[in-house]
């Protein structure tokens, strides 16, 4: 009776997941409703809340010296704002009919039920860990949370050998390979794709391949790991493919992630083709009035292709949390979708993409043209001007911009934001040529490389009409 009485005087919001989406939602809801109106209980199974997973490779590599620099807000700071954040507590069941969740204390094993009026699911994503012999051996690490990063650093500190194998060459794989090089390891990257960075087209990925080899990384492409081999002590000693073995004192999995939706799926919530929760524009789980979801556990609308996609990025997670918290707190907000913008680096090589790759456009049934140009980051006569390659995709009939990929040195990566805005606005490549961008010799050639690519794309569209 006491719980029911409490719920009649104020609502209870339960948040599952204590990182970007979940705690952004909790914080925004708290801004809009005080403790007398809304009780907020949040559960996090790890040791840390509101941290930057994107910063983990730079912490492992030594660019960021302190782990706590990656923490945006501690559990104590959340609690000071009247958010009951319960750390080391994992939600194991959602009872939709009863409006409650079951949680287990990770350390003691004690379990209890907590009722909710409104529920937010921010369970994130989990590293892909293929079912291979030896995959769970000591010395094999996935890297998704600060706990994972700390476990890897602990292994590096204990390991005498200096040989590392990174499995996979996506964002995490590439960044972790560089981090391990910075730590003084001999690094081999085993990648089943034709080139690293499958978020790029292979012709652009080739430049990343060359940059990684320039760092001293051994690249093994078109190869799939079949087994993790262990020594007499049970620890990892090598990674095997069908054709070779690669000695390893530590293995890092950079294969990618999957939405962590096992809890939601078990409760009967709607799951999309890519394994993520399905929500409406308000980030409300479809078919459930009082349940919201955000972050790496959801699928989002691709504004270019019009299809649902799973794009696990911290930028999206924080925006989702703001939208969810606003709606939970009685306001109104929507998340219209994404264009798939991302940026990374290998040493001083900057890598950026937004919109569709060639295979994405084909999958969406779009006919397109491509244009690739070579330019420089500054006026060619200005000191330290560095080369840059820009590839652009445009719809063949309409000239609508479909995607941009950029690989270059200093000043290249963030130029992708020009294309991201153009994609969001639905601009054609012809319209882009008239964009009034800032110019001075220290910052750009008189024709910015993105505009040069747009001009070439516009000519190609006209030629093929």
Beta strands, then each sheet from edge to edge (+ up, - down):
strand 1: 11-16
strand 2: 38-44
strand 3: 84-87
strand 4: 89-95
strand 5: 100-105
strand 6: 111-115
strand 7: 118-121
strand 8: 125-127
strand 9: 140-142
strand 10: 163-167
strand 11: 186-190
strand 12: 218-220
strand 13: 225-230
strand 14: 236-241
strand 15: 245-247
strand 16: 250-253
strand 17: 257-259
strand 18: 291-293
strand 19: 300-301
strand 20: 308-309
strand 21: 342-346
strand 22: 349-355
strand 23: 368-376
strand 24: 387-395
strand 25: 401-408
sheet 1: 3+ 2+ 1+ 7+ 18+
sheet 2: 4+ 5- 6+
sheet 3: 8+ 17-
sheet 4: 9+ 16+ 10+ 11+ 12+
sheet 5: 13+ 14- 15+
sheet 6: 19+ 20-
sheet 7: 21+ 22- 25+ 24- 23+
end
